[in-house]
Amino acid sequence: MSIRPSTPEIITVNSEALQTQIRDLLPSQNGFGSELQASNVITPIIDLTAAAEGSALPSSLQQALAFGSQTAFSARGGTDTIVATPGFFRVTGAYTAASNVANATASIDITDGISSKRLVLFTREPSGGAQALNIDFIVFMTPGDSLSATTSDSSLTIAGSSRQVALGDGTLVQPNGFPL
């Protein structure tokens, strides 16, 4: 049995997105060749992700609640505006019902100034006891949009906070105070 060395195979990779990422993350390589190549030879790997670069948090940490980043809201027997600024916002909180008020409702709605869309609706059943439900979602707001919480009776409350997690163009907003 004879052992034959394998012949390396080199393939050109045509991806402008990968070439742009390499130029951005490895500026010293800018101008050295115009094509990426792949090989079937085992070679060390360079991690080109934003996390490896050290400039980005994982999305779960980037969306963290933070003392200086939160804006509180509370609707009890009325309406409270949660957000009226363009961008991406994380909304967290809870809906609570304290008594047996029949046919009471609570909702979270988004409006563009002309029409409204209901995002969340809670309905109070007449035979139920105390209720509590958590809310946690991310919403995208365009210029002119407004997000509000409304309850039809003072025995219902929607309360919580909002935090901008990204600008309208997708640029992430880090928690206030990050990095330490």
VEXTI-526653 format. One record per residue: residue in one letter; x, y, z of N, C-alpha, C, O, CB in turn. Coordinates in nm, 2 decimals, decimal comma, padded with zeros to 4 digits. Glycine has a CB too. Layout:
<pts>
<"A" <X Y Z> <X Y Z> <X Y Z> <X Y Z> <X Y Z>> ...
</pts>
This chain:
<pts>
<"M" <00,08 -00,12 00,00> <00,00 00,00 00,00> <00,09 00,12 00,00> <00,17 00,14 00,09> <-00,10 00,00 00,12>> <"S" <00,07 00,20 -00,10> <00,15 00,32 -00,11> <00,06 00,44 -00,07> <-00,06 00,45 -00,09> <00,21 00,34 -00,25>> <"I" <00,13 00,54 00,00> <00,06 00,66 00,04> <00,09 00,77 -00,05> <00,21 00,81 -00,08> <00,10 00,70 00,19>> <"R" <-00,01 00,82 -00,11> <00,00 00,93 -00,21> <-00,04 01,06 -00,14> <-00,14 01,07 -00,08> <-00,08 00,91 -00,34>> <"P" <00,05 01,16 -00,15> <00,01 01,29 -00,09> <-00,11 01,35 -00,18> <-00,11 01,33 -00,30> <00,13 01,39 -00,09>> <"S" <-00,20 01,41 -00,11> <-00,31 01,47 -00,19> <-00,27 01,60 -00,25> <-00,18 01,67 -00,20> <-00,44 01,48 -00,09>> <"T" <-00,34 01,63 -00,35> <-00,31 01,76 -00,42> <-00,41 01,86 -00,37> <-00,53 01,84 -00,38> <-00,32 01,74 -00,57>> <"P" <-00,36 01,98 -00,32> <-00,45 02,08 -00,28> <-00,53 02,13 -00,39> <-00,49 02,14 -00,51> <-00,37 02,20 -00,22>> <"E" <-00,66 02,16 -00,36> <-00,75 02,21 -00,46> <-00,79 02,35 -00,41> <-00,82 02,38 -00,30> <-00,88 02,12 -00,47>> <"I" <-00,77 02,45 -00,50> <-00,80 02,59 -00,47> <-00,92 02,64 -00,56> <-00,91 02,62 -00,68> <-00,67 02,68 -00,49>> <"I" <-01,02 02,70 -00,50> <-01,14 02,75 -00,56> <-01,15 02,90 -00,54> <-01,13 02,94 -00,42> <-01,26 02,67 -00,52>> <"T" <-01,18 02,97 -00,64> <-01,21 03,12 -00,62> <-01,35 03,14 -00,56> <-01,44 03,08 -00,61> <-01,19 03,19 -00,75>> <"V" <-01,36 03,22 -00,46> <-01,48 03,26 -00,40> <-01,52 03,40 -00,45> <-01,45 03,50 -00,42> <-01,48 03,25 -00,24>> <"N" <-01,63 03,41 -00,52> <-01,68 03,54 -00,57> <-01,79 03,59 -00,48> <-01,91 03,56 -00,50> <-01,73 03,53 -00,71>> <"S" <-01,75 03,67 -00,38> <-01,85 03,73 -00,29> <-01,80 03,87 -00,25> <-01,71 03,89 -00,17> <-01,87 03,64 -00,16>> <"E" <-01,87 03,97 -00,30> <-01,84 04,11 -00,27> <-01,86 04,14 -00,12> <-01,78 04,21 -00,06> <-01,92 04,20 -00,36>> <"A" <-01,96 04,07 -00,06> <-01,99 04,10 00,08> <-01,87 04,05 00,17> <-01,83 04,12 00,26> <-02,12 04,02 00,12>> <"L" <-01,82 03,93 00,14> <-01,70 03,88 00,21> <-01,58 03,96 00,19> <-01,50 03,99 00,28> <-01,67 03,73 00,18>> <"Q" <-01,56 04,00 00,06> <-01,44 04,09 00,03> <-01,45 04,22 00,10> <-01,35 04,27 00,15> <-01,43 04,11 -00,12>> <"T" <-01,57 04,28 00,11> <-01,59 04,41 00,18> <-01,56 04,39 00,33> <-01,50 04,47 00,39> <-01,73 04,46 00,16>> <"Q" <-01,61 04,28 00,39> <-01,59 04,25 00,53> <-01,44 04,23 00,56> <-01,39 04,29 00,66> <-01,67 04,13 00,57>> <"I" <-01,37 04,17 00,48> <-01,22 04,15 00,50> <-01,15 04,28 00,49> <-01,06 04,31 00,57> <-01,17 04,05 00,40>> <"R" <-01,19 04,37 00,39> <-01,13 04,50 00,38> <-01,16 04,58 00,50> <-01,07 04,66 00,55> <-01,18 04,57 00,25>> <"D" <-01,28 04,57 00,56> <-01,32 04,65 00,67> <-01,25 04,60 00,80> <-01,20 04,68 00,88> <-01,47 04,65 00,69>> <"L" <-01,24 04,47 00,82> <-01,19 04,42 00,94> <-01,04 04,39 00,94> <-00,98 04,39 01,05> <-01,26 04,29 00,97>> <"L" <-00,98 04,38 00,82> <-00,84 04,36 00,81> <-00,78 04,47 00,72> <-00,74 04,44 00,61> <-00,80 04,22 00,76>> <"P" <-00,77 04,59 00,76> <-00,73 04,70 00,67> <-00,59 04,68 00,62> <-00,55 04,73 00,52> <-00,73 04,83 00,74>> <"S" <-00,50 04,61 00,69> <-00,37 04,58 00,64> <-00,37 04,49 00,52> <-00,27 04,49 00,45> <-00,28 04,51 00,75>> <"Q" <-00,48 04,42 00,50> <-00,49 04,33 00,38> <-00,54 04,41 00,26> <-00,55 04,35 00,15> <-00,57 04,21 00,41>> <"N" <-00,59 04,53 00,28> <-00,65 04,61 00,17> <-00,55 04,62 00,05> <-00,43 04,67 00,07> <-00,69 04,74 00,22>> <"G" <-00,59 04,59 -00,07> <-00,50 04,60 -00,18> <-00,42 04,48 -00,22> <-00,35 04,48 -00,32> <-00,41 04,72 -00,16>> <"F" <-00,42 04,38 -00,13> <-00,35 04,26 -00,16> <-00,44 04,15 -00,22> <-00,50 04,07 -00,16> <-00,28 04,20 -00,03>> <"G" <-00,45 04,16 -00,35> <-00,53 04,06 -00,43> <-00,67 04,11 -00,43> <-00,72 04,18 -00,34> <-00,52 03,92 -00,36>> <"S" <-00,74 04,06 -00,53> <-00,88 04,10 -00,54> <-00,98 03,99 -00,53> <-01,10 04,01 -00,53> <-00,90 04,17 -00,67>> <"E" <-00,93 03,87 -00,51> <-01,02 03,75 -00,51> <-00,99 03,67 -00,38> <-00,88 03,65 -00,34> <-01,01 03,67 -00,63>> <"L" <-01,10 03,62 -00,32> <-01,09 03,53 -00,21> <-01,07 03,39 -00,27> <-01,13 03,36 -00,37> <-01,20 03,54 -00,11>> <"Q" <-01,00 03,30 -00,20> <-00,99 03,16 -00,24> <-01,01 03,07 -00,13> <-00,98 03,10 -00,01> <-00,85 03,14 -00,30>> <"A" <-01,07 02,95 -00,16> <-01,09 02,85 -00,06> <-01,01 02,73 -00,10> <-00,98 02,70 -00,22> <-01,24 02,81 -00,05>> <"S" <-00,96 02,66 00,00> <-00,87 02,54 -00,03> <-00,92 02,42 00,05> <-00,98 02,44 00,16> <-00,73 02,58 00,01>> <"N" <-00,89 02,30 00,00> <-00,92 02,18 00,08> <-00,81 02,14 00,17> <-00,81 02,03 00,22> <-00,96 02,07 -00,02>> <"V" <-00,72 02,23 00,19> <-00,61 02,21 00,29> <-00,65 02,27 00,42> <-00,70 02,38 00,43> <-00,47 02,27 00,23>> <"I" <-00,62 02,19 00,53> <-00,65 02,24 00,66> <-00,56 02,36 00,69> <-00,44 02,35 00,69> <-00,64 02,13 00,77>> <"T" <-00,63 02,47 00,73> <-00,55 02,60 00,76> <-00,61 02,66 00,88> <-00,73 02,63 00,92> <-00,55 02,70 00,64>> <"P" <-00,54 02,74 00,95> <-00,59 02,82 01,07> <-00,71 02,91 01,02> <-00,71 02,95 00,91> <-00,48 02,90 01,14>> <"I" <-00,80 02,93 01,11> <-00,92 03,01 01,08> <-00,91 03,14 01,15> <-00,87 03,16 01,26> <-01,05 02,93 01,13>> <"I" <-00,94 03,25 01,07> <-00,95 03,38 01,13> <-01,10 03,41 01,14> <-01,18 03,41 01,05> <-00,88 03,49 01,04>> <"D" <-01,15 03,44 01,27> <-01,29 03,47 01,30> <-01,31 03,62 01,26> <-01,26 03,71 01,32> <-01,32 03,44 01,44>> <"L" <-01,40 03,64 01,16> <-01,43 03,77 01,11> <-01,56 03,83 01,17> <-01,61 03,93 01,11> <-01,43 03,78 00,96>> <"T" <-01,61 03,77 01,27> <-01,74 03,81 01,32> <-01,72 03,94 01,41> <-01,61 03,96 01,46> <-01,81 03,70 01,40>> <"A" <-01,83 04,01 01,43> <-01,82 04,13 01,51> <-01,78 04,10 01,65> <-01,71 04,17 01,72> <-01,95 04,21 01,51>> <"A" <-01,83 03,98 01,70> <-01,80 03,94 01,84> <-01,65 03,91 01,85> <-01,59 03,95 01,96> <-01,88 03,81 01,87>> <"A" <-01,59 03,85 01,75> <-01,44 03,82 01,76> <-01,36 03,95 01,76> <-01,26 03,97 01,81> <-01,40 03,73 01,65>> <"E" <-01,42 04,05 01,68> <-01,35 04,18 01,67> <-01,35 04,25 01,81> <-01,27 04,34 01,84> <-01,42 04,27 01,57>> <"G" <-01,45 04,22 01,89> <-01,46 04,28 02,03> <-01,54 04,40 02,03> <-01,54 04,47 02,13> <-01,32 04,30 02,08>> <"S" <-01,61 04,44 01,92> <-01,68 04,56 01,92> <-01,83 04,55 01,95> <-01,90 04,65 01,95> <-01,66 04,63 01,79>> <"A" <-01,88 04,43 01,96> <-02,02 04,41 01,98> <-02,05 04,31 02,09> <-01,98 04,21 02,11> <-02,08 04,36 01,85>> <"L" <-02,17 04,33 02,15> <-02,22 04,24 02,25> <-02,31 04,14 02,18> <-02,36 04,17 02,07> <-02,29 04,31 02,36>> <"P" <-02,32 04,02 02,23> <-02,43 03,93 02,18> <-02,56 04,00 02,20> <-02,58 04,08 02,29> <-02,43 03,79 02,25>> <"S" <-02,66 03,98 02,11> <-02,78 04,05 02,11> <-02,86 04,04 02,24> <-02,93 04,13 02,28> <-02,87 04,00 01,99>> <"S" <-02,85 03,92 02,31> <-02,92 03,91 02,43> <-02,86 04,01 02,54> <-02,94 04,05 02,62> <-02,91 03,76 02,48>> <"L" <-02,73 04,03 02,54> <-02,68 04,13 02,63> <-02,70 04,27 02,59> <-02,72 04,36 02,67> <-02,53 04,10 02,65>> <"Q" <-02,69 04,30 02,46> <-02,71 04,43 02,41> <-02,85 04,48 02,44> <-02,87 04,60 02,45> <-02,69 04,43 02,26>> <"Q" <-02,95 04,40 02,45> <-03,09 04,44 02,48> <-03,12 04,44 02,63> <-03,23 04,45 02,67> <-03,18 04,34 02,41>> <"A" <-03,01 04,44 02,71> <-03,03 04,43 02,85> <-03,10 04,56 02,90> <-03,08 04,67 02,85> <-02,90 04,42 02,92>> <"L" <-03,18 04,54 03,01> <-03,24 04,66 03,08> <-03,13 04,73 03,16> <-03,05 04,66 03,22> <-03,36 04,61 03,17>> <"A" <-03,13 04,86 03,16> <-03,03 04,93 03,24> <-03,09 05,05 03,30> <-03,18 05,12 03,25> <-02,91 04,97 03,14>> <"F" <-03,04 05,09 03,42> <-03,09 05,20 03,50> <-03,11 05,33 03,41> <-03,22 05,39 03,42> <-03,00 05,23 03,61>> <"G" <-03,01 05,37 03,34> <-03,02 05,50 03,27> <-03,08 05,48 03,13> <-03,09 05,59 03,06> <-02,89 05,55 03,25>> <"S" <-03,12 05,36 03,09> <-03,17 05,34 02,95> <-03,33 05,33 02,95> <-03,38 05,35 02,84> <-03,11 05,22 02,89>> <"Q" <-03,39 05,31 03,06> <-03,53 05,27 03,06> <-03,62 05,40 03,08> <-03,58 05,50 03,14> <-03,56 05,18 03,18>> <"T" <-03,73 05,40 03,01> <-03,84 05,50 03,02> <-03,96 05,43 03,07> <-04,02 05,34 03,00> <-03,86 05,58 02,89>> <"A" <-04,01 05,46 03,19> <-04,13 05,40 03,25> <-04,26 05,44 03,19> <-04,27 05,56 03,14> <-04,13 05,42 03,40>> <"F" <-04,36 05,36 03,19> <-04,49 05,39 03,15> <-04,59 05,32 03,24> <-04,56 05,21 03,29> <-04,52 05,36 03,00>> <"S" <-04,71 05,37 03,25> <-04,82 05,31 03,33> <-04,95 05,36 03,29> <-04,98 05,48 03,29> <-04,79 05,33 03,48>> <"A" <-05,04 05,27 03,24> <-05,17 05,31 03,20> <-05,27 05,24 03,30> <-05,27 05,11 03,31> <-05,20 05,26 03,05>> <"R" <-05,35 05,32 03,37> <-05,45 05,26 03,46> <-05,58 05,34 03,45> <-05,59 05,46 03,49> <-05,40 05,26 03,61>> <"G" <-05,68 05,29 03,38> <-05,80 05,36 03,35> <-05,78 05,47 03,26> <-05,86 05,57 03,26> <-05,86 05,41 03,48>> <"G" <-05,69 05,46 03,16> <-05,66 05,56 03,07> <-05,55 05,52 02,97> <-05,53 05,40 02,95> <-05,62 05,69 03,14>> <"T" <-05,49 05,62 02,91> <-05,38 05,59 02,81> <-05,25 05,66 02,85> <-05,25 05,77 02,90> <-05,43 05,64 02,67>> <"D" <-05,14 05,59 02,82> <-05,01 05,64 02,84> <-04,93 05,61 02,72> <-04,92 05,50 02,67> <-04,94 05,58 02,97>> <"T" <-04,86 05,71 02,66> <-04,77 05,69 02,55> <-04,64 05,62 02,60> <-04,58 05,66 02,69> <-04,73 05,82 02,48>> <"I" <-04,61 05,51 02,53> <-04,49 05,43 02,56> <-04,37 05,49 02,48> <-04,26 05,52 02,54> <-04,51 05,28 02,53>> <"V" <-04,38 05,50 02,35> <-04,27 05,55 02,27> <-04,33 05,63 02,15> <-04,44 05,60 02,10> <-04,19 05,42 02,21>> <"A" <-04,26 05,74 02,12> <-04,31 05,82 02,01> <-04,18 05,87 01,93> <-04,18 05,98 01,87> <-04,39 05,94 02,05>> <"T" <-04,08 05,79 01,92> <-03,95 05,82 01,86> <-03,92 05,71 01,76> <-03,94 05,59 01,79> <-03,84 05,84 01,96>> <"P" <-03,86 05,74 01,64> <-03,82 05,64 01,55> <-03,71 05,55 01,60> <-03,63 05,59 01,68> <-03,78 05,70 01,41>> <"G" <-03,71 05,42 01,56> <-03,61 05,32 01,60> <-03,67 05,19 01,65> <-03,79 05,17 01,63> <-03,52 05,38 01,71>> <"F" <-03,58 05,11 01,70> <-03,62 04,98 01,75> <-03,63 04,99 01,91> <-03,53 05,04 01,97> <-03,53 04,87 01,71>> <"F" <-03,73 04,95 01,97> <-03,75 04,96 02,11> <-03,79 04,82 02,17> <-03,87 04,75 02,12> <-03,85 05,07 02,15>> <"R" <-03,73 04,79 02,29> <-03,77 04,68 02,37> <-03,87 04,73 02,47> <-03,84 04,82 02,54> <-03,65 04,60 02,43>> <"V" <-03,99 04,67 02,48> <-04,09 04,70 02,57> <-04,11 04,58 02,67> <-04,14 04,47 02,62> <-04,23 04,74 02,50>> <"T" <-04,10 04,61 02,80> <-04,12 04,50 02,90> <-04,21 04,56 03,00> <-04,22 04,68 03,03> <-03,98 04,46 02,96>> <"G" <-04,28 04,47 03,07> <-04,38 04,51 03,17> <-04,48 04,40 03,20> <-04,45 04,28 03,18> <-04,45 04,63 03,13>> <"A" <-04,59 04,44 03,25> <-04,70 04,34 03,29> <-04,83 04,41 03,28> <-04,85 04,53 03,30> <-04,67 04,29 03,43>> <"Y" <-04,93 04,32 03,25> <-05,07 04,36 03,26> <-05,12 04,29 03,39> <-05,10 04,18 03,41> <-05,15 04,30 03,13>> <"T" <-05,19 04,37 03,47> <-05,25 04,32 03,59> <-05,40 04,36 03,60> <-05,44 04,47 03,56> <-05,17 04,36 03,72>> <"A" <-05,48 04,27 03,66> <-05,62 04,30 03,68> <-05,65 04,26 03,83> <-05,62 04,14 03,87> <-05,72 04,22 03,58>> <"A" <-05,70 04,35 03,91> <-05,71 04,33 04,05> <-05,85 04,28 04,09> <-05,86 04,22 04,20> <-05,68 04,45 04,12>> <"S" <-05,95 04,31 04,01> <-06,09 04,27 04,06> <-06,17 04,21 03,95> <-06,12 04,20 03,84> <-06,16 04,39 04,12>> <"N" <-06,29 04,17 03,98> <-06,38 04,11 03,88> <-06,46 04,21 03,81> <-06,59 04,21 03,82> <-06,47 04,01 03,96>> <"V" <-06,40 04,29 03,73> <-06,48 04,39 03,65> <-06,51 04,32 03,51> <-06,41 04,28 03,45> <-06,39 04,52 03,63>> <"A" <-06,63 04,31 03,48> <-06,67 04,24 03,36> <-06,64 04,33 03,23> <-06,65 04,45 03,23> <-06,82 04,21 03,36>> <"N" <-06,59 04,26 03,13> <-06,57 04,32 03,00> <-06,47 04,44 02,99> <-06,49 04,52 02,91> <-06,70 04,36 02,94>> <"A" <-06,38 04,44 03,08> <-06,28 04,54 03,08> <-06,17 04,50 02,99> <-06,14 04,38 02,98> <-06,22 04,57 03,23>> <"T" <-06,10 04,59 02,92> <-05,99 04,56 02,83> <-05,87 04,65 02,85> <-05,88 04,76 02,91> <-06,04 04,57 02,68>> <"A" <-05,76 04,59 02,81> <-05,63 04,67 02,81> <-05,56 04,63 02,68> <-05,57 04,52 02,64> <-05,54 04,63 02,94>> <"S" <-05,50 04,73 02,62> <-05,43 04,71 02,49> <-05,31 04,79 02,48> <-05,29 04,89 02,55> <-05,53 04,74 02,38>> <"I" <-05,22 04,74 02,39> <-05,11 04,82 02,34> <-05,12 04,84 02,19> <-05,14 04,74 02,12> <-04,97 04,75 02,38>> <"D" <-05,13 04,96 02,15> <-05,16 05,00 02,01> <-05,04 05,08 01,95> <-04,98 05,16 02,02> <-05,29 05,07 02,00>> <"I" <-05,03 05,07 01,82> <-04,93 05,15 01,74> <-05,02 05,23 01,64> <-05,10 05,18 01,58> <-04,82 05,07 01,68>> <"T" <-04,98 05,36 01,63> <-05,05 05,45 01,53> <-04,95 05,52 01,45> <-04,84 05,56 01,50> <-05,15 05,54 01,60>> <"D" <-04,99 05,55 01,33> <-04,90 05,63 01,24> <-04,96 05,77 01,22> <-04,91 05,85 01,14> <-04,89 05,56 01,10>> <"G" <-05,06 05,81 01,31> <-05,12 05,94 01,30> <-05,25 05,93 01,22> <-05,33 06,02 01,22> <-05,02 06,04 01,24>> <"I" <-05,27 05,83 01,13> <-05,38 05,81 01,05> <-05,47 05,69 01,10> <-05,59 05,71 01,11> <-05,35 05,80 00,90>> <"S" <-05,40 05,58 01,11> <-05,47 05,46 01,15> <-05,40 05,39 01,27> <-05,28 05,42 01,29> <-05,49 05,36 01,03>> <"S" <-05,47 05,31 01,34> <-05,41 05,23 01,45> <-05,41 05,08 01,43> <-05,49 05,03 01,36> <-05,48 05,27 01,58>> <"K" <-05,31 05,02 01,48> <-05,30 04,87 01,48> <-05,29 04,82 01,62> <-05,20 04,88 01,70> <-05,18 04,82 01,39>> <"R" <-05,37 04,73 01,66> <-05,36 04,67 01,80> <-05,25 04,56 01,80> <-05,26 04,47 01,72> <-05,50 04,61 01,84>> <"L" <-05,15 04,58 01,88> <-05,05 04,48 01,89> <-05,08 04,38 02,00> <-05,05 04,26 01,98> <-04,91 04,55 01,93>> <"V" <-05,14 04,42 02,11> <-05,17 04,33 02,22> <-05,30 04,37 02,28> <-05,33 04,49 02,29> <-05,06 04,33 02,33>> <"L" <-05,39 04,27 02,31> <-05,52 04,29 02,37> <-05,54 04,20 02,48> <-05,53 04,08 02,47> <-05,63 04,28 02,27>> <"F" <-05,57 04,25 02,60> <-05,60 04,17 02,72> <-05,75 04,20 02,75> <-05,79 04,31 02,75> <-05,51 04,21 02,84>> <"T" <-05,83 04,09 02,77> <-05,97 04,11 02,80> <-05,99 04,05 02,94> <-05,95 03,93 02,97> <-06,06 04,04 02,70>> <"R" <-06,06 04,12 03,02> <-06,09 04,08 03,16> <-06,22 04,00 03,16> <-06,33 04,05 03,12> <-06,10 04,20 03,26>> <"E" <-06,21 03,88 03,20> <-06,33 03,79 03,20> <-06,41 03,82 03,33> <-06,34 03,84 03,44> <-06,29 03,64 03,20>> <"P" <-06,54 03,82 03,33> <-06,62 03,85 03,45> <-06,61 03,76 03,56> <-06,62 03,79 03,68> <-06,76 03,86 03,41>> <"S" <-06,57 03,63 03,54> <-06,57 03,53 03,64> <-06,43 03,51 03,70> <-06,41 03,43 03,79> <-06,62 03,40 03,60>> <"G" <-06,33 03,58 03,65> <-06,19 03,55 03,69> <-06,15 03,62 03,81> <-06,21 03,73 03,85> <-06,10 03,59 03,58>> <"G" <-06,05 03,57 03,88> <-05,99 03,64 03,99> <-05,88 03,73 03,95> <-05,88 03,78 03,83> <-05,93 03,53 04,09>> <"A" <-05,79 03,76 04,03> <-05,68 03,85 04,00> <-05,60 03,78 03,88> <-05,58 03,66 03,88> <-05,59 03,88 04,12>> <"Q" <-05,55 03,87 03,79> <-05,47 03,82 03,68> <-05,34 03,90 03,66> <-05,34 04,01 03,70> <-05,55 03,82 03,55>> <"A" <-05,24 03,84 03,61> <-05,11 03,90 03,58> <-05,05 03,83 03,46> <-05,04 03,71 03,46> <-05,02 03,91 03,70>> <"L" <-05,01 03,91 03,36> <-04,94 03,85 03,24> <-04,82 03,94 03,21> <-04,83 04,07 03,21> <-05,04 03,84 03,12>> <"N" <-04,70 03,88 03,18> <-04,59 03,96 03,15> <-04,59 03,99 03,00> <-04,64 03,92 02,92> <-04,46 03,88 03,18>> <"I" <-04,53 04,10 02,96> <-04,51 04,14 02,82> <-04,36 04,17 02,80> <-04,30 04,23 02,89> <-04,60 04,27 02,79>> <"D" <-04,31 04,13 02,68> <-04,17 04,16 02,65> <-04,16 04,14 02,50> <-04,17 04,03 02,45> <-04,07 04,06 02,72>> <"F" <-04,15 04,25 02,43> <-04,14 04,25 02,28> <-04,05 04,36 02,23> <-04,03 04,46 02,30> <-04,28 04,25 02,21>> <"I" <-04,01 04,35 02,10> <-03,94 04,46 02,04> <-04,03 04,51 01,92> <-04,09 04,44 01,85> <-03,80 04,41 01,98>> <"V" <-04,03 04,64 01,91> <-04,12 04,71 01,81> <-04,03 04,81 01,73> <-03,94 04,87 01,78> <-04,24 04,78 01,88>> <"F" <-04,06 04,82 01,60> <-03,99 04,91 01,51> <-04,09 05,03 01,49> <-04,20 05,02 01,45> <-03,95 04,85 01,38>> <"M" <-04,04 05,15 01,52> <-04,11 05,27 01,50> <-04,05 05,36 01,39> <-03,93 05,38 01,38> <-04,11 05,35 01,64>> <"T" <-04,14 05,41 01,30> <-04,10 05,50 01,19> <-04,14 05,64 01,24> <-04,21 05,66 01,33> <-04,17 05,46 01,06>> <"P" <-04,08 05,74 01,17> <-04,12 05,88 01,21> <-04,27 05,90 01,20> <-04,33 05,86 01,10> <-04,05 05,98 01,11>> <"G" <-04,33 05,96 01,30> <-04,47 05,98 01,31> <-04,55 05,87 01,38> <-04,66 05,89 01,42> <-04,53 05,99 01,18>> <"D" <-04,48 05,76 01,41> <-04,55 05,65 01,48> <-04,55 05,68 01,63> <-04,47 05,75 01,69> <-04,47 05,51 01,46>> <"S" <-04,65 05,62 01,70> <-04,67 05,64 01,84> <-04,72 05,50 01,90> <-04,81 05,44 01,84> <-04,76 05,75 01,88>> <"L" <-04,66 05,46 02,01> <-04,70 05,33 02,07> <-04,76 05,37 02,21> <-04,70 05,45 02,28> <-04,58 05,24 02,09>> <"S" <-04,88 05,32 02,24> <-04,94 05,36 02,36> <-05,01 05,24 02,43> <-05,04 05,14 02,36> <-05,05 05,47 02,34>> <"A" <-05,03 05,25 02,56> <-05,10 05,15 02,64> <-05,23 05,21 02,69> <-05,23 05,33 02,73> <-05,01 05,10 02,76>> <"T" <-05,34 05,14 02,68> <-05,47 05,19 02,72> <-05,54 05,08 02,81> <-05,54 04,96 02,77> <-05,55 05,23 02,60>> <"T" <-05,60 05,12 02,91> <-05,69 05,03 02,99> <-05,83 05,10 03,00> <-05,84 05,22 03,02> <-05,63 05,00 03,13>> <"S" <-05,93 05,02 03,00> <-06,07 05,08 03,00> <-06,13 05,09 03,14> <-06,23 05,15 03,16> <-06,16 04,99 02,92>> <"D" <-06,05 05,05 03,24> <-06,11 05,05 03,38> <-05,99 05,07 03,48> <-05,88 05,02 03,45> <-06,19 04,92 03,41>> <"S" <-06,01 05,13 03,59> <-05,90 05,16 03,68> <-05,86 05,03 03,76> <-05,76 05,04 03,83> <-05,94 05,27 03,78>> <"S" <-05,93 04,92 03,74> <-05,89 04,80 03,81> <-05,78 04,72 03,72> <-05,73 04,62 03,76> <-06,01 04,71 03,83>> <"L" <-05,76 04,77 03,60> <-05,66 04,71 03,51> <-05,54 04,81 03,50> <-05,55 04,93 03,50> <-05,72 04,68 03,37>> <"T" <-05,42 04,75 03,49> <-05,30 04,83 03,47> <-05,21 04,76 03,37> <-05,19 04,64 03,37> <-05,23 04,84 03,61>> <"I" <-05,15 04,84 03,28> <-05,04 04,80 03,20> <-04,92 04,89 03,24> <-04,93 05,01 03,22> <-05,07 04,80 03,04>> <"A" <-04,82 04,83 03,29> <-04,71 04,92 03,34> <-04,58 04,85 03,30> <-04,57 04,72 03,30> <-04,71 04,94 03,49>> <"G" <-04,47 04,92 03,28> <-04,34 04,87 03,25> <-04,25 04,98 03,20> <-04,25 05,09 03,25> <-04,36 04,76 03,14>> <"S" <-04,16 04,94 03,11> <-04,06 05,04 03,06> <-04,02 05,00 02,92> <-04,04 04,89 02,87> <-03,94 05,04 03,15>> <"S" <-03,97 05,10 02,85> <-03,92 05,08 02,72> <-03,77 05,12 02,71> <-03,73 05,21 02,79> <-04,00 05,16 02,61>> <"R" <-03,70 05,07 02,62> <-03,56 05,10 02,60> <-03,53 05,09 02,45> <-03,56 04,99 02,39> <-03,46 05,01 02,68>> <"Q" <-03,46 05,19 02,40> <-03,42 05,19 02,26> <-03,30 05,09 02,24> <-03,20 05,11 02,31> <-03,38 05,33 02,20>> <"V" <-03,32 04,99 02,16> <-03,21 04,90 02,14> <-03,14 04,92 02,00> <-03,03 04,86 01,98> <-03,27 04,75 02,14>> <"A" <-03,20 05,00 01,91> <-03,13 05,03 01,78> <-03,19 05,15 01,72> <-03,31 05,18 01,75> <-03,14 04,91 01,68>> <"L" <-03,11 05,23 01,65> <-03,17 05,34 01,58> <-03,25 05,29 01,46> <-03,25 05,17 01,43> <-03,05 05,44 01,53>> <"G" <-03,31 05,38 01,39> <-03,39 05,35 01,27> <-03,31 05,28 01,16> <-03,37 05,20 01,08> <-03,46 05,47 01,22>> <"D" <-03,18 05,31 01,15> <-03,10 05,25 01,05> <-03,04 05,12 01,09> <-02,96 05,06 01,01> <-02,99 05,35 01,01>> <"G" <-03,07 05,07 01,21> <-03,02 04,94 01,26> <-02,90 04,95 01,35> <-02,85 04,85 01,40> <-02,99 04,86 01,14>> <"T" <-02,84 05,07 01,36> <-02,72 05,09 01,45> <-02,77 05,06 01,59> <-02,86 05,12 01,65> <-02,67 05,23 01,44>> <"L" <-02,70 04,96 01,65> <-02,73 04,92 01,79> <-02,70 05,03 01,89> <-02,61 05,10 01,88> <-02,66 04,79 01,83>> <"V" <-02,79 05,04 01,99> <-02,78 05,13 02,10> <-02,74 05,05 02,22> <-02,82 04,97 02,27> <-02,91 05,22 02,13>> <"Q" <-02,62 05,07 02,28> <-02,58 04,99 02,39> <-02,65 05,04 02,52> <-02,69 05,15 02,52> <-02,43 05,00 02,41>> <"P" <-02,66 04,95 02,62> <-02,72 04,99 02,75> <-02,64 05,11 02,81> <-02,52 05,11 02,79> <-02,72 04,87 02,85>> <"N" <-02,71 05,20 02,87> <-02,64 05,32 02,93> <-02,54 05,27 03,03> <-02,56 05,19 03,11> <-02,75 05,41 03,00>> <"G" <-02,42 05,33 03,02> <-02,31 05,29 03,11> <-02,22 05,18 03,05> <-02,12 05,15 03,11> <-02,36 05,24 03,24>> <"F" <-02,25 05,12 02,94> <-02,17 05,02 02,88> <-02,07 05,09 02,78> <-02,11 05,17 02,70> <-02,25 04,91 02,80>> <"P" <-01,94 05,05 02,77> <-01,87 04,96 02,86> <-01,84 05,04 02,99> <-01,83 05,16 02,99> <-01,75 04,91 02,80>> <"L" <-01,81 04,96 03,10> <-01,77 05,02 03,22> <-01,63 05,09 03,21> <-01,59 05,15 03,31> <-01,76 04,92 03,33>> 
</pts>
